[in-house]
Amino acid sequence: MALLTWQDDLNTGIEVIDDQHRRIVSMINQLHQAQARGVALVVADVIDELVDYTLSHFAFEEELMEEAGYPFCAAHRRVHEVFTKRVSEYRLRFQAGEDVVDELKSMLSRWLFNHIRNDDRAYSEQVRRHLDRFAREHEQGGWLARTVKRLFH
């Protein structure tokens, strides 16, 4: 059984970002399922994959915001940095043998949905306008296609 279910109010209207967010939700659900099976090695692998993917997502999102000229990009980046530090601490505690999975799942679930609904929603309109303009100017791809390919394929 899934821990989290995607809800329509989480859509930013930026397909590539929404797909990445859905993948993070899926990974949190994988963490939940791995914990239920009780296989610590699988839990560790899911935590590592979740952290690594989230870092890539943050880097991509920050590049998008910068490219679009979003004025609060630096503040958004700081939110990402604080979150990354928190998750890294959970990973270290887990690696040291502490049972942090319930706490981690709870924090991830609350943080992710709040972040999407508030912080990500704040930049979405400006980024969508930028991407629409960019797509019209670069019909054959360009920065977005290269960045998605480099980070996620």
DAQUI-V939032 format. One record per helix or strand. SS is the DSSP state (alpha for helix, beta for strand). FROM is the first residue (numbers start at 1). LEN is the number of residues. Records with the same first field share a line. If there is no record, write none. Layout:
# DAQUI-V939032
SS=FROM-LEN / FROM-LEN
This chain:
# DAQUI-V939032
alpha=8-3 / 15-23 / 40-29 / 73-23 / 101-37 / 143-10
